[in-house]
Amino acid sequence: MKKTIALLVLAVLLAYGALNYHFILTDSGLSVLKKVELTLDDTIVDARGDKKVKLLLNPALMKAGLKELLREASDSIK
């Protein structure tokens, strides 16, 4: 019974994280942004290399602050 409850709590926490945060893989590592809306869209985003231009056209990511994140990531690489 305890194992079932622990697995249920873990599943709820994973669902909460997937609904509320963007996990973005940049050239400098993994970054997390708070989502503007509760959706599963763009939960895990690959922003390495040339893919950044396409992501800058996504309104949900722009509202969450992707542009500033990519700017900070590029500054930390230099």
FIGUDO-202694 format. One record per residue (C-alpha): residue number from 0; residue in three letters; x, y, z. Coordinates in pm, 1 decimal. Layout:
! FIGUDO-202694
KOLKE     n   res          u          v          w
KOLKE   NUM   ALA          X          Y          Z
...
***
This chain:
! FIGUDO-202694
KOLKE     n   res          u          v          w
KOLKE     0   MET        0.0        0.0        0.0
KOLKE     1   LYS      281.6      240.6       87.1
KOLKE     2   LYS      453.4      168.4     -242.7
KOLKE     3   THR      133.7      244.0     -436.4
KOLKE     4   ILE       86.6      574.5     -257.0
KOLKE     5   ALA      450.8      669.2     -316.8
KOLKE     6   LEU      417.6      592.1     -689.2
KOLKE     7   LEU       95.4      792.5     -707.3
KOLKE     8   VAL      259.4     1092.9     -540.1
KOLKE     9   LEU      555.4     1066.6     -778.6
KOLKE    10   ALA      321.1     1054.5    -1079.8
KOLKE    11   VAL      134.7     1362.9     -956.5
KOLKE    12   LEU      461.7     1553.4     -908.9
KOLKE    13   LEU      582.6     1460.8    -1258.5
KOLKE    14   ALA      250.8     1569.5    -1409.4
KOLKE    15   TYR      267.0     1897.5    -1217.0
KOLKE    16   GLY      617.7     1963.5    -1349.0
KOLKE    17   ALA      519.8     1878.2    -1705.8
KOLKE    18   LEU      219.0     2111.9    -1694.5
KOLKE    19   ASN      397.3     2406.3    -1530.7
KOLKE    20   TYR      753.3     2416.2    -1665.1
KOLKE    21   HIS      946.5     2421.2    -1992.4
KOLKE    22   PHE     1265.0     2213.2    -1970.0
KOLKE    23   ILE     1499.7     2361.8    -2229.3
KOLKE    24   LEU     1823.7     2199.6    -2339.5
KOLKE    25   THR     2063.1     2476.8    -2447.3
KOLKE    26   ASP     2424.0     2468.5    -2559.3
KOLKE    27   SER     2531.1     2543.9    -2201.7
KOLKE    28   GLY     2306.1     2291.6    -2024.2
KOLKE    29   LEU     1950.8     2237.3    -1903.4
KOLKE    30   SER     1735.6     2538.2    -1813.9
KOLKE    31   VAL     1385.5     2560.7    -1669.7
KOLKE    32   LEU     1123.8     2826.4    -1748.6
KOLKE    33   LYS      780.3     2864.8    -1590.9
KOLKE    34   LYS      498.4     2813.2    -1843.4
KOLKE    35   VAL      240.1     3085.3    -1897.3
KOLKE    36   GLU      -42.1     2833.3    -1952.3
KOLKE    37   LEU     -104.3     2484.9    -1812.2
KOLKE    38   THR      -39.5     2263.4    -2116.1
KOLKE    39   LEU      182.0     1975.1    -2212.6
KOLKE    40   ASP      299.5     2160.9    -2524.3
KOLKE    41   ASP      673.4     2230.2    -2540.3
KOLKE    42   THR      751.3     2065.1    -2208.2
KOLKE    43   ILE     1090.1     1944.0    -2331.9
KOLKE    44   VAL     1258.2     2170.9    -2587.1
KOLKE    45   ASP     1590.6     2126.5    -2766.1
KOLKE    46   ALA     1743.8     2470.6    -2823.9
KOLKE    47   ARG     2090.3     2366.7    -2931.9
KOLKE    48   GLY     2256.1     2486.1    -3249.8
KOLKE    49   ASP     2044.0     2624.5    -3532.7
KOLKE    50   LYS     1710.7     2524.2    -3376.2
KOLKE    51   LYS     1693.8     2852.0    -3182.8
KOLKE    52   VAL     1551.4     3052.7    -3473.6
KOLKE    53   LYS     1251.6     2821.3    -3507.8
KOLKE    54   LEU     1184.9     2835.4    -3132.6
KOLKE    55   LEU     1182.7     3215.5    -3132.2
KOLKE    56   LEU      868.6     3198.8    -3347.2
KOLKE    57   ASN      677.9     3004.2    -3079.8
KOLKE    58   PRO      455.8     3252.3    -2886.0
KOLKE    59   ALA      426.6     3035.6    -2572.0
KOLKE    60   LEU      804.9     3010.6    -2539.0
KOLKE    61   MET      850.6     3381.3    -2603.9
KOLKE    62   LYS      600.3     3470.6    -2327.8
KOLKE    63   ALA      785.0     3239.3    -2090.1
KOLKE    64   GLY     1113.8     3424.4    -2154.3
KOLKE    65   LEU     1302.6     3210.1    -2403.3
KOLKE    66   LYS     1465.9     3509.0    -2572.1
KOLKE    67   GLU     1628.3     3625.7    -2248.2
KOLKE    68   LEU     1729.8     3271.0    -2161.5
KOLKE    69   LEU     1904.0     3219.7    -2495.2
KOLKE    70   ARG     2076.1     3556.2    -2461.2
KOLKE    71   GLU     2206.6     3460.3    -2115.9
KOLKE    72   ALA     2313.1     3117.4    -2240.3
KOLKE    73   SER     2508.5     3266.5    -2529.9
KOLKE    74   ASP     2677.9     3513.7    -2293.5
KOLKE    75   SER     2786.5     3233.0    -2061.4
KOLKE    76   ILE     2943.8     3039.5    -2350.1
KOLKE    77   LYS     3166.1     3331.3    -2448.1
***
